[in-house]
Amino acid sequence: MNKTSFSSLEETAAFKRAAAARAATLVAPGMAVGLGHGSTAVAAVPFLGERARRGELDGTVFVPAAHFMAVALRREGLPVASLDDAPELALAIDGADEIDPDGNCVKGGGGALLYEKIVGQAARRLVIVADAGKLAPRLCTRHALPVEITPFALASELRFLAALGGNPGLRLRPDGDPMRTERGNVIADCAFAPLADPAELAAALDARAGVAGHGLFVGLASRIILAGPDGVREIVPPGKG
């Protein structure tokens, strides 16, 4: 890795920490808070741990969307709950792989897209945290769309995704076997052209029984926290003010 690329990675990590730190200030005592699997959401955990140790988060519980996040929370001594314990969340914090000007997102690069969406929909407010490089004029401009498929339906759903223009590719483990989600499903990463209408594609995917979930988060985010060279800024998507 050359010096420039290393510096760029360091800067991106710093931007993620800055966005995560801002999001951590939104958590209040007594809240039930969901946390996704995104790297920027994970970056919020140490800041939440610091606040808890200062006595600022009494009664707050955290509902993780993935085992990895649960481990990170417990490492900081933060209480972990499930949606059975807290079916309505005051707030959820998650990252994104791509964000359009309307606050719609592509998620699922880490493979937890289904549980992340469940947690996001259970929250009264979903806050997306990211570095400014995740902004795009349209979704799928730079990032493939993950689609989670029930294995029984794999062949038919891959044909369906190809017919939609998604050019699906099965996500593989290092050993060449399909990567499995926590539900035992598989993921197809779909190289769609930049989306003019994310809601239309989301509806088409939602209508397929074999599609267990997909990474289009349309109209879910209440606030976007972005960090970049110009500092941290907050965006309220249209209709969420």
CORTAJO-V641916 format. One line per field, one symbol per residue. ss: DSSP state (@ for helix, = for strand, . for the rest). phi: phi as a letter, one per 40 degrees, with the letter a starting at -180 (. if undefined). psi: psi as a letter, one per 40 degrees, with the letter a starting at -180 (. if undefined). Layout:
ss->???
phi->???
psi->???
This chain:
ss->..@@@@@@@@@@@@@@@@@@@@@@.......====...@@@@@@@@@@@@@@@.......====..@@@@@@@@@....==.......=.====...==.....==......@@@@@@@@@@=..======@@@=.........=====.@@@@@@@@@@@@@....===.=.....=.=.....=====.......@@@@@@@@@....====.==.....======..=====......
phi->.ccccccccccccccccccccccccccbdgcbbcbcbdccccccccccccccccgcbdgcbbbccaddccccccccgccbbbcccbcbccabbacacabcccgcbbbhdcgbdccccdccccccbbbcbacccccacacgcbbcccbcbcddbdccccccccccgcfcbccbcdcgcccbcccgcbbbcbcccdccadcccdcccccccccciaccbbgcccabbbbadchbbbbbcdgbc
psi->hiddddddddddddddddddddddeehiieihhihaeiddddeddddddddddefefhehihhieidddddddddefihhiidddgehhdiihiaidihieeeiihiedeefdddddddddeidhhhhhiieeeiidiiedehihhhhhhddeddddddddddeeegihhhiideeihhiieeeiihhhhgiihhdgdddddddddehdehdiiehghedhdihhihadeahihhhihee.
